[in-house]
Amino acid sequence: MKKTIYILFLGLIILASACEKKDPFVDRVVSPLLFLVIDDNGVASSGLTTEPTVSSKISKDVTFSVKLVELDKTNILDNTKGIDSLAVKSLPISLSIRGGAKIGDLTTNEKGMARLTKSWVDLGIAAPKAGTTVLLSWSGTYKDVKFTKYTRVQGAN
């Protein structure tokens, strides 16, 4: 009898721990895109950072460049092909200062890239110094999935 109760109790523990619990605070959805931020030198972020920071010289206007690609994982198990990245064309994106003013709207080109140039004053920084940081928010919708990507632009000499 003790063994039966022990086995039932163990079974209940296993069933209870196997249930997936939903996070009550954040509803997470897998990103539909890989979002790469490109600096003044044409170097793209890795796409793996939560909040990529891009440097821009304080002596000139800030240029925002992004590249959006969709990852086609059809051949993920074929080591001769692997994952393919497909440019996301003609996708409208809205760029804002985080928590506030809209900076502008962009649309990706045939290579999945979009570019916008604004002055530091347009970003709310009257006298930028090296290290000045502006928090940005990029938003759009792709394949009926809304997305927002956070980035930073930091002033450099």
HELIX and SHEET records of a PDB file:
HELIX    1   1 LYS A    2  ALA A   18  1                                  17    
HELIX    2   2 VAL A  121  LEU A  123  5                                   3    
SHEET    1   A 3 LEU A  34  ILE A  38  0                                        
SHEET    2   A 3 VAL A  62  ASP A  72 -1                                        
SHEET    3   A 3 ASP A  84  ALA A  87 -1                                        
SHEET    1   B 3 LEU A  34  ILE A  38  0                                        
SHEET    2   B 3 VAL A  62  ASP A  72 -1                                        
SHEET    3   B 3 MET A 113  LYS A 118 -1                                        
SHEET    1   C 5 THR A  53  LYS A  57  0                                        
SHEET    2   C 5 VAL A 145  ALA A 156  1                                        
SHEET    3   C 5 THR A 133  TYR A 142 -1                                        
SHEET    4   C 5 PRO A  92  ILE A  97 -1                                        
SHEET    5   C 5 LYS A 102  THR A 107 -1                                        
END                                                                             
